[in-house]
């Protein structure tokens, strides 16, 4: 049987089960997104590949993204281990 977790009440009804712990782990994983923080000059050719002259490698950085956790009534602080 598949359990659909659409609200905090749905999640709370699973307390003490592996599904509850798994969903909290999922929510923790949504707190940060990886985004490309590289600053590219105007007119940069995004088709350049590693090894090409002028290629700038992406610089991935974490960006806070608490929206999914907030949907379920959690703050990032509550989910931080």
Beta strands, then each sheet from edge to edge (+ up, - down):
strand 1: 32-36
strand 2: 60-64
sheet 1: 1+ 2-
end
